[in-house]
């Protein structure tokens, strides 16, 4: 999956980045507790914010794997808290 430039800018605008080890909370739309990053200019039109963070910081998510939270905070997008 590819994160469009417009979505990348929105990602950082909607991320409450704190200290490196703390949760970075998603400030945008939530669905079932998970952040949603959307764009009317790209396909797909939305991606879960934690998955976008993983892609931004690690480049790829294998098709058959999930991105999980070590912190158990669904709204967290800190890449240090995410794993496959």
Order of alpha helices (4+ residues) and beta strands (2+ residues): alpha-beta-beta-beta-beta-beta-alpha-beta-beta
